[in-house]
Amino acid sequence: MKCPRSMGQRLARPGLMAGLSLAILYGTALVPIGRLGVAAVAGLPVAAAILSGGMGAGFFCYGAAGLLGGIIVPEKSGVMLYVVLFGLYPIIKAMGERTGRLWMELLCKAAFFNGALSVLWFGFRGLFLTCLPPVLDEMPLIYLVGNVMFAVYDIGLSRLIALYLVKIQHLVD
C-alpha cells in the first residue's frame, strides 16, 4: 500500500526539477555555440515535473526556473529561448495531447511553435538568430526549416517521456 504524499513531498519534486532546469539553463551562458540545444534540454525537467506531479508542478517548475534564470543566468538569450519556447512547450504538449484528437493536438503544437518562432523572429531576432547561415536568413525558409526541426524535437521529447515513464517514474514514486 502506498502512503499518501505530504505537502512537502508534493512541493519538493517540482522544486528539484526547477533547480535542475535552472542548472541546465545556466549552461546556455557557458556553451554559447550550443545555446539552442542547451535551452531545449532545460525544458526536459518541466516534462518530468508534469509527469510526476501534474500540470501545477509543471507550471511551478517552468515559472521558478524562468524567473530565477532571468535573475541568475548572465546570458539572457538562452533564458528567453527557455521562457518563450522550450520551457513552456512541455506544458503545451501535455495540454494538446489531453484533447484525445490528433488533429487538435497537432494544431495546438503547430500554433504554439509558430507563435513562439514569430515572437523570437520579430522581437528578438538580433539576440537569437545572429548565427544563421545566409541561406536561412529568409523568413519563409526559417519557418519551413523550423517546423521540420520542431517536429523532430517533438518526436524526440515524446520518446524521452516514454523512456521516463518506463525506466524512472517507478523509482521516484
Sequence and secondary structure as in RCSB ss.txt:
>XXXX:A:sequence
MKCPRSMGQRLARPGLMAGLSLAILYGTALVPIGRLGVAAVAGLPVAAAILSGGMGAGFFCYGAAGLLGGIIVPE
KSGVMLYVVLFGLYPIIKAMGERTGRLWMELLCKAAFFNGALSVLWFGFRGLFLTCLPPVLDEMPLIYLVGNVMF
AVYDIGLSRLIALYLVKIQHLVD
>XXXX:A:secstr
      HHHHHHHHHHHHHHHHHHHHHHHH GGGHHHHHHHHTHHHHHHHHHH HHHHHHHHHHHHHHHHHH S 
HHHHHHIIIIITTHHHHHHHHHTT  HHHHHHHHHHHHHHHHHIIIIIHHHHHSTT  GGG SHHHHHHHHHHHH
HHHHHHHHHHHHHIIIIIHHHH 
